[in-house]
Amino acid sequence: MSETQTQQVKPVANPAEPPVVARFRDLFNGMSSGNLGELARVYSDRIRFTDPFKTVHGLDELMGYFEGAYANVIDCRFEFGDTLVDGDQVCLTWVMKLRHKRIRRGELIEVDGISRLELKEDLITLHRDYFDAGQLLYENLPVLGSAVRWLRRYAA
């Protein structure tokens, strides 16, 4: 292979990583306002999902929550980083790259986060997202955003 050619490197799956983790990544990078994907291939019927804005219980409530959350999304992709597996517990780091109709007039924003997952029978029974709601929302609102950004600089 010459120096000008690039070799495509396919990531090697971690043998300790449960198969549902790959389905989880695929699900979130395929979701859009018109396509929530196959939630039942990833989540248990008795899922408990929590993020900084809401907690929902059950697959039907989760679907309703995602329908609302993605309603004004132009594009949303996740760059997944480190994955830690400890038995039936999984933590994944990620950067969400989001374009939303109502946030910064659809400009790209990036939000750092971590998902903590609990698994049972190769499905997710608990999904907890940790991220800075200010980084996602408050810093990007027209009037409040400049005040929050100023406050962060002032406090640093």
Secondary structure, DSSP 8 states (H G I E B T S, - for coil): --TTS---------TTS-HHHHHHHHHHHH-BTTB---GGGTEEEEEEEE-SS-EEESHHHHHHHHHHHHTTEEEEEEEEEEEEEETTEEEEEEEEEEEETTBGGG--EEEEEEEEEEEETTEEEEEEEEE-HHHHTGGGSHHHHHHHHHHHHHH-
